[in-house]
């Protein structure tokens, strides 16, 4: 870290060279364009003074011979720095080592010329819905004099930076160490980007914080894809040995993969998905009535009462609407997992559906709404990863997070009871 980076991370204001002076005559035009344009012009002058001060600190004052100096001035050349999402040309000083080892860097120029911020700005603006074609419209005004010489704002340049930034985001998301996470719940779902589908995983920590964990391009109906995703989480340090609540929308491949990878998963099926699946197989007038009865059952005093009510409803539908009855019975017990664990109402609202992960998916999908041509699965993964990371900055703790320690105790007791049950049956 160089001295200017240290200044930016400390609470103290950066110390400017004594030689810094603002040439007001050069700023007269900028003043007419507004305060921001004048500030940009002033900043460029200050930056030039800082670069010259760096050179003088190494080479000594100009015109004075110093036999102990380690470098000499070596003229100047054209360069560029990052300013307001653009590359702005500047003249940068050069210096060479006296021992003949070659050119030495000017620290302030190295700092100001970094292009990393351009990638971050491009990704932020495009995720906010700004197209590459209209990217310059979203940049801060810097004055006509600076704007006329600026570059790196073309559609192709912005696109290249966005691709690089999203590749970095994807790599960081897929490589993040997970051993430090203490998860009590995990949710899986899929999100479509054009013809491509990404399976995504979201973890909920014991403190109620949500963590985007990973993603894979494929289908929620493909067990191997989901298994590879979950195995990758385990390889990155996620603890798959202790009991954990797994929220699913009902896909059979998702369930099969979870059982393969986790030692003690406690699977909860999304009640909202079940309500919609059953209602889709009924005429409108009957769907309303059945939905009300199912909702009432899901809020029953116990899982036994709820299961009895739902079984009775399925029996009533069996003759006239067998498809709806079959859909209701499919995975019925797992839709009652939250009720079986006796989860408090505020936390139950979080866990009885997959809304937590769907809100992340919604953010990722909204950020990509301007994309019309999904070229391949890699492009879908990049956009999805960038959207998941953006969603992370908007996360709040889940509702009922204070009850998560109690949920862990309930999960441990549930798994212990399930493990002891076969032994008891054998003894009997």
C-alpha positions as CSV (number, residue, x, y, z in Angstrom):
1,X,0.0,0.0,0.0
2,X,1.5,3.4,-1.0
3,X,1.4,6.6,1.0
4,X,-1.7,8.0,-0.8
5,X,-3.7,4.8,-0.3
6,X,-2.9,5.0,3.4
7,X,-4.2,8.6,3.5
8,X,-7.5,7.5,1.9
9,X,-8.1,4.8,4.5
10,X,-7.2,7.0,7.6
11,X,-9.4,9.5,9.3
12,X,-7.0,12.3,8.7
13,X,-7.2,14.5,5.6
14,X,-4.5,13.9,3.0
15,X,-1.5,16.2,3.2
16,X,-0.9,18.1,0.0
17,X,2.5,19.3,-1.2
18,X,3.3,22.9,-0.3
19,X,3.9,23.7,-3.9
20,X,0.2,23.1,-4.8
21,X,-1.4,26.3,-6.2
22,X,-4.5,26.7,-8.2
23,X,-4.2,28.6,-11.4
24,X,-7.5,30.6,-11.4
25,X,-7.1,31.8,-15.0
26,X,-7.3,28.3,-16.3
27,X,-10.4,27.6,-14.2
28,X,-12.4,30.7,-15.4
29,X,-14.3,28.7,-18.0
30,X,-15.0,25.9,-15.6
31,X,-16.5,28.3,-13.1
32,X,-19.1,29.3,-15.7
33,X,-20.0,25.6,-16.1
34,X,-20.6,25.1,-12.4
35,X,-19.0,24.1,-9.1
36,X,-18.4,20.5,-10.1
37,X,-16.6,21.4,-13.3
38,X,-14.4,23.8,-11.4
39,X,-13.7,21.2,-8.7
40,X,-12.6,18.8,-11.5
41,X,-10.2,21.4,-13.0
42,X,-8.8,22.1,-9.5
43,X,-8.4,18.4,-8.8
44,X,-6.4,17.9,-12.0
45,X,-4.0,20.7,-11.1
46,X,-3.6,19.3,-7.6
47,X,-2.9,15.9,-9.0
48,X,-0.2,17.3,-11.3
49,X,1.4,19.0,-8.3
50,X,1.3,15.7,-6.3
51,X,3.1,13.9,-9.2
52,X,5.8,16.5,-9.4
53,X,6.2,16.4,-5.6
54,X,6.7,12.6,-5.8
55,X,9.4,13.1,-8.4
56,X,11.2,15.8,-6.3
57,X,11.1,13.6,-3.2
58,X,13.0,10.9,-5.0
59,X,15.2,12.9,-7.5
60,X,15.8,16.0,-5.3
61,X,15.1,19.7,-6.2
62,X,15.4,20.6,-9.9
63,X,18.8,22.1,-10.8
64,X,20.6,21.0,-7.6
65,X,23.1,18.1,-7.9
66,X,22.7,15.4,-5.2
67,X,25.3,12.6,-5.4
68,X,23.2,10.5,-3.0
69,X,20.0,10.5,-5.1
70,X,18.7,7.2,-6.3
71,X,16.9,8.4,-9.4
72,X,17.0,11.2,-12.0
73,X,14.2,12.9,-14.0
74,X,13.6,11.4,-17.3
75,X,11.2,13.8,-19.0
76,X,7.5,13.2,-19.4
77,X,5.0,11.4,-21.6
78,X,1.3,11.1,-22.3
79,X,-0.7,9.2,-19.7
80,X,-4.3,9.0,-18.5
81,X,-6.2,8.8,-15.2
82,X,-9.6,7.7,-14.1
83,X,-12.1,10.5,-13.5
84,X,-15.8,10.2,-13.2
85,X,-16.1,7.0,-15.1
86,X,-13.8,8.1,-17.9
87,X,-10.1,8.0,-18.8
88,X,-8.8,11.6,-19.0
89,X,-5.4,12.3,-20.7
90,X,-2.7,13.9,-18.6
91,X,1.0,14.5,-18.9
92,X,2.9,12.3,-16.4
93,X,6.5,12.8,-15.3
94,X,9.0,10.0,-15.5
95,X,12.2,9.1,-13.6
96,X,14.9,6.4,-13.9
97,X,17.0,4.7,-11.3
98,X,20.6,5.9,-11.1
99,X,21.9,2.3,-10.9
100,X,20.6,1.6,-14.5
101,X,17.9,-0.8,-13.3
102,X,15.2,1.0,-15.3
103,X,12.3,3.3,-14.9
104,X,10.8,3.9,-11.4
105,X,7.0,4.4,-10.8
106,X,5.5,7.7,-9.7
107,X,3.3,6.6,-6.8
108,X,0.6,9.2,-7.2
109,X,0.2,8.5,-10.9
110,X,0.0,4.7,-10.2
111,X,-2.8,5.5,-7.8
112,X,-4.8,7.9,-10.0
113,X,-4.4,5.8,-13.2
114,X,-5.9,2.6,-11.7
115,X,-8.7,1.3,-13.9
116,X,-10.3,-0.9,-11.3
117,X,-12.8,1.8,-10.4
118,X,-14.0,2.0,-14.0
119,X,-15.1,-1.7,-13.9
120,X,-16.9,-1.1,-10.6
121,X,-18.7,1.9,-12.0
122,X,-19.6,0.2,-15.2
123,X,-21.1,-2.8,-13.3
124,X,-23.0,-0.5,-10.9
125,X,-24.6,1.5,-13.7
126,X,-25.5,-1.4,-15.8
127,X,-27.0,-3.3,-12.9
128,X,-29.0,-0.1,-12.3
129,X,-30.5,-0.4,-15.8
130,X,-28.2,1.9,-17.8
131,X,-27.4,0.4,-21.2
132,X,-23.9,0.4,-22.7
133,X,-25.1,2.8,-25.4
134,X,-26.4,5.3,-22.9
135,X,-23.5,4.9,-20.4
136,X,-22.1,8.4,-20.9
137,X,-25.4,9.9,-19.9
138,X,-25.1,8.6,-16.4
139,X,-21.6,10.0,-15.8
140,X,-21.0,13.1,-13.6
141,X,-20.4,16.4,-15.5
142,X,-16.8,17.3,-15.6
143,X,-16.7,20.3,-17.8
144,X,-16.5,20.7,-21.6
145,X,-12.7,21.0,-21.6
146,X,-12.2,17.7,-19.8
147,X,-15.1,16.0,-21.6
148,X,-13.7,16.8,-25.0
149,X,-10.5,14.8,-24.4
150,X,-12.1,11.9,-22.3
151,X,-12.3,8.4,-23.6
152,X,-13.2,4.8,-22.5
153,X,-16.9,5.7,-22.6
154,X,-17.8,3.9,-25.9
155,X,-20.3,1.0,-25.9
156,X,-17.6,-1.5,-26.6
157,X,-15.2,-0.2,-23.9
158,X,-18.0,-0.2,-21.3
159,X,-19.0,-3.7,-22.3
160,X,-15.5,-5.0,-21.9
161,X,-15.2,-3.5,-18.5
162,X,-18.6,-4.9,-17.4
163,X,-17.6,-8.4,-18.6
164,X,-14.4,-8.2,-16.7
165,X,-16.1,-6.9,-13.6
166,X,-18.8,-9.6,-13.6
167,X,-16.2,-12.3,-14.3
168,X,-14.5,-11.1,-11.1
169,X,-17.8,-11.1,-9.2
170,X,-18.5,-14.7,-10.4
171,X,-15.1,-15.9,-9.5
172,X,-15.2,-14.3,-6.0
173,X,-18.7,-15.7,-5.3
174,X,-17.7,-19.3,-6.4
175,X,-14.4,-19.2,-4.5
176,X,-15.5,-17.6,-1.2
177,X,-14.5,-19.5,1.9
178,X,-17.6,-20.8,3.8
179,X,-16.1,-22.5,6.8
180,X,-16.7,-19.4,8.9
181,X,-20.4,-19.4,8.4
182,X,-22.8,-20.7,11.0
183,X,-25.9,-21.5,9.0
184,X,-29.1,-22.7,10.5
185,X,-31.1,-22.7,7.2
186,X,-30.4,-22.9,3.5
187,X,-32.7,-22.3,0.5
188,X,-32.4,-23.4,-3.2
189,X,-34.3,-22.2,-6.2
190,X,-33.8,-21.4,-9.9
191,X,-33.8,-18.2,-11.9
192,X,-34.2,-17.9,-15.7
193,X,-32.1,-15.7,-17.9
194,X,-33.4,-16.1,-21.4
195,X,-33.3,-19.8,-22.2
196,X,-30.7,-20.4,-19.5
197,X,-31.5,-21.3,-15.9
198,X,-29.2,-20.8,-12.9
199,X,-29.7,-22.7,-9.7
200,X,-28.8,-20.5,-6.7
201,X,-28.2,-21.2,-3.0
202,X,-28.9,-18.8,-0.1
203,X,-27.8,-19.4,3.5
204,X,-29.3,-17.9,6.6
205,X,-26.9,-17.6,9.5
206,X,-27.7,-18.1,13.2
207,X,-27.7,-14.3,13.5
208,X,-30.3,-13.9,10.8
209,X,-28.0,-12.6,8.1
210,X,-28.5,-13.9,4.6
211,X,-25.5,-15.1,2.6
212,X,-25.5,-15.7,-1.2
213,X,-23.5,-19.0,-1.3
214,X,-23.2,-20.1,-4.9
215,X,-24.8,-20.9,-8.3
216,X,-24.7,-23.3,-11.1
217,X,-26.0,-23.2,-14.7
218,X,-28.4,-26.0,-15.4
219,X,-31.8,-27.2,-14.5
220,X,-33.6,-27.7,-11.2
221,X,-34.8,-31.0,-12.7
222,X,-31.2,-32.2,-13.1
223,X,-30.0,-33.9,-9.9
224,X,-26.4,-33.9,-10.9
225,X,-26.3,-30.1,-11.4
226,X,-27.7,-29.4,-8.0
227,X,-25.5,-32.1,-6.4
228,X,-22.4,-30.4,-8.0
229,X,-23.6,-27.1,-6.6
230,X,-24.0,-28.4,-3.1
231,X,-20.9,-30.5,-3.2
232,X,-19.0,-27.3,-4.2
233,X,-20.4,-25.5,-1.1
234,X,-19.2,-28.4,1.0
235,X,-15.7,-28.3,-0.6
236,X,-15.5,-24.6,0.2
237,X,-16.0,-25.3,3.9
238,X,-19.8,-25.4,4.4
239,X,-20.7,-27.7,7.3
240,X,-23.0,-30.4,5.9
241,X,-22.8,-32.7,9.0
242,X,-25.1,-30.9,11.5
243,X,-28.9,-30.6,11.2
244,X,-30.0,-27.7,9.0
245,X,-33.4,-26.5,7.7
246,X,-33.5,-26.7,3.9
247,X,-36.2,-24.7,2.1
248,X,-37.3,-25.9,-1.3
249,X,-40.0,-25.2,-3.9
250,X,-40.8,-28.8,-4.4
251,X,-38.5,-29.9,-7.2
252,X,-37.6,-33.6,-6.9
253,X,-34.1,-33.1,-8.2
254,X,-33.5,-30.5,-5.5
255,X,-34.6,-32.9,-2.8
256,X,-32.5,-35.8,-4.1
257,X,-29.4,-33.6,-4.3
258,X,-29.9,-32.3,-0.7
259,X,-30.3,-35.8,0.7
260,X,-27.1,-36.9,-1.1
261,X,-24.9,-34.1,0.2
262,X,-26.3,-33.2,3.7
263,X,-26.1,-35.7,6.5
264,X,-29.1,-34.4,8.5
265,X,-31.3,-32.2,6.3
266,X,-34.7,-31.2,7.6
267,X,-36.6,-30.4,4.4
268,X,-39.4,-27.9,4.3
269,X,-41.5,-27.5,1.2
270,X,-42.7,-24.0,0.3
271,X,-46.4,-23.7,1.2
272,X,-47.0,-20.9,-1.3
273,X,-45.8,-23.1,-4.1
274,X,-48.1,-25.9,-2.9
275,X,-51.0,-23.6,-2.8
276,X,-50.4,-22.4,-6.4
277,X,-49.8,-25.9,-7.7
278,X,-53.1,-27.2,-6.3
279,X,-55.1,-24.1,-7.4
280,X,-53.7,-24.4,-10.9
281,X,-55.5,-27.7,-11.2
282,X,-58.9,-26.4,-10.1
283,X,-61.5,-24.1,-11.7
284,X,-61.4,-20.6,-10.3
285,X,-64.5,-20.8,-8.1
286,X,-63.3,-24.0,-6.4
287,X,-59.6,-22.9,-6.2
288,X,-60.5,-20.0,-3.9
289,X,-62.3,-22.2,-1.5
290,X,-59.6,-24.9,-1.5
291,X,-56.9,-22.3,-1.0
292,X,-58.6,-20.9,2.1
293,X,-58.9,-24.4,3.6
294,X,-55.3,-25.2,2.9
295,X,-54.1,-21.9,4.5
296,X,-56.2,-22.6,7.6
297,X,-54.7,-26.1,7.8
298,X,-51.1,-24.6,7.6
299,X,-51.9,-22.5,10.6
300,X,-53.4,-25.3,12.7
301,X,-52.3,-25.9,16.3
302,X,-50.2,-28.9,15.4
303,X,-48.8,-30.7,12.4
304,X,-51.0,-33.7,13.2
305,X,-54.2,-31.6,13.0
306,X,-53.0,-29.9,9.8
307,X,-52.2,-33.2,8.1
308,X,-55.5,-34.7,9.0
309,X,-57.3,-31.6,7.6
310,X,-55.3,-31.7,4.4
311,X,-55.8,-35.5,3.9
312,X,-59.5,-35.0,4.3
313,X,-59.5,-32.2,1.7
314,X,-57.5,-34.4,-0.7
315,X,-60.1,-37.2,-0.2
316,X,-62.9,-34.8,-1.1
317,X,-61.1,-33.7,-4.3
318,X,-60.1,-37.3,-5.3
319,X,-63.2,-38.1,-7.4
320,X,-63.9,-34.8,-9.1
321,X,-60.4,-33.4,-9.4
322,X,-57.8,-36.2,-9.0
323,X,-55.0,-34.0,-10.3
324,X,-55.5,-31.5,-7.6
325,X,-55.8,-34.3,-5.0
326,X,-52.5,-35.9,-6.1
327,X,-50.7,-32.5,-6.1
328,X,-51.9,-31.9,-2.5
329,X,-50.8,-35.3,-1.3
330,X,-47.4,-35.0,-3.0
331,X,-44.8,-34.0,-0.4
332,X,-47.6,-33.1,2.0
333,X,-45.6,-33.9,5.2
334,X,-42.7,-31.7,4.2
335,X,-45.0,-28.7,3.7
336,X,-45.7,-29.1,7.5
337,X,-42.1,-29.1,8.6
338,X,-42.2,-25.6,10.0
339,X,-45.3,-26.5,12.0
340,X,-43.8,-29.7,13.2
341,X,-40.7,-27.9,14.5
342,X,-43.0,-25.6,16.5
343,X,-41.3,-22.5,15.0
344,X,-42.6,-19.2,16.5
345,X,-45.0,-17.3,14.2
346,X,-42.6,-14.5,13.1
347,X,-39.9,-16.9,12.1
348,X,-42.5,-19.3,10.7
349,X,-43.5,-16.6,8.2
350,X,-39.9,-16.6,6.9
351,X,-39.5,-20.3,6.6
352,X,-42.9,-21.5,5.4
353,X,-42.0,-20.1,1.9
354,X,-39.0,-19.5,-0.3
355,X,-39.6,-15.8,-0.4
356,X,-36.2,-15.0,1.1
357,X,-34.4,-16.5,-1.8
358,X,-37.0,-15.3,-4.3
359,X,-36.4,-11.7,-3.2
360,X,-32.7,-12.2,-4.1
361,X,-33.7,-13.7,-7.4
362,X,-36.0,-10.8,-8.2
363,X,-33.2,-8.3,-7.7
364,X,-30.9,-10.3,-9.9
365,X,-33.6,-10.6,-12.6
366,X,-34.6,-6.9,-12.4
367,X,-30.9,-5.8,-12.9
368,X,-30.7,-7.8,-16.1
369,X,-34.0,-6.6,-17.6
370,X,-32.2,-4.6,-20.3
371,X,-30.4,-7.7,-21.7
372,X,-32.2,-8.9,-24.9
373,X,-29.7,-11.4,-26.2
374,X,-28.4,-14.1,-23.8
375,X,-25.5,-15.5,-25.7
376,X,-24.6,-18.4,-23.5
377,X,-24.7,-19.9,-20.1
378,X,-21.5,-18.2,-19.0
379,X,-23.2,-14.8,-19.6
380,X,-26.2,-15.9,-17.5
381,X,-23.9,-16.9,-14.7
382,X,-22.0,-13.6,-14.8
383,X,-25.2,-11.5,-14.6
384,X,-26.7,-13.8,-12.0
385,X,-23.6,-13.5,-9.8
386,X,-23.4,-9.8,-10.1
387,X,-27.1,-9.5,-9.2
388,X,-26.7,-11.8,-6.2
389,X,-23.8,-9.6,-4.9
390,X,-25.8,-6.5,-5.5
391,X,-28.7,-8.1,-3.6
392,X,-26.4,-8.8,-0.7
393,X,-25.9,-5.1,-0.2
394,X,-29.7,-4.7,0.2
395,X,-30.3,-7.6,2.6
396,X,-31.8,-7.2,6.1
397,X,-31.9,-9.8,8.8
398,X,-34.8,-12.2,8.3
399,X,-38.0,-11.7,10.2
400,X,-37.9,-13.6,13.5
401,X,-34.1,-13.9,13.6
402,X,-34.1,-13.8,17.4
403,X,-35.8,-17.2,17.3
404,X,-33.1,-18.9,15.2
405,X,-31.1,-20.3,18.2
406,X,-34.4,-22.0,19.3
407,X,-34.8,-23.3,15.7
408,X,-31.4,-24.9,16.0
409,X,-32.4,-26.7,19.2
410,X,-35.6,-27.9,17.5
411,X,-33.6,-29.2,14.5
412,X,-31.3,-31.1,16.7
413,X,-34.2,-32.6,18.7
414,X,-36.0,-33.5,15.5
415,X,-33.1,-35.3,13.9
416,X,-32.3,-37.1,17.2
417,X,-35.9,-38.3,17.3
418,X,-35.9,-39.4,13.7
419,X,-32.6,-41.3,14.3
420,X,-33.9,-43.0,17.4
421,X,-37.2,-44.0,15.8
422,X,-35.9,-46.9,13.7
423,X,-34.0,-48.3,16.7
424,X,-37.2,-48.2,18.8
425,X,-39.2,-50.0,16.1
426,X,-36.6,-52.7,15.8
427,X,-36.6,-53.2,19.6
428,X,-40.4,-53.5,19.6
